[in-house]
Amino acid sequence: QVQVVESGGGLVQAGGSLRLSCAASGRISRVNSMGWYRQAPGKQHELVAMITSDGITTYADSVKGRFTISRDNAKNTVYLQMNSMKPEDTAVYSCYIVANWTPQWGQGTQVTVSS
């Protein structure tokens, strides 16, 4: 069984930064892609960023140049560094880690950006 735990959400002022972390543990034989989604009230679930096992990254246009996704394969952990944050970044952020060829989801963490 695989467990995924997120951390790092909270309240930040516009222009500020936050770093989210998401770690998988348990019986893991292989980890493929990792990524982050977000959902704001009244809006669709949105892919924010993803990173493949080869380190190839993809970003939503709305966060390009501000957010950076990275991974630590030794720790089965993915990070999302969020800089120059805007009120429209306010959402519940959820990570996923494809472990043992199956997507495993974190519990979600609230990120609120005040203007």
ABEGO torsion letter per residue (X at the ends): XBBBBBBGBEBBBBGBBBBBBBBBBEBBABBBBBBBBBBBBGBBBBBABBBBAAGBBBBBAAABGABBBBBBAAAGBBBBBBBGBBAAABBBBBBBBBBGGBBBBBAEBBBBBBX
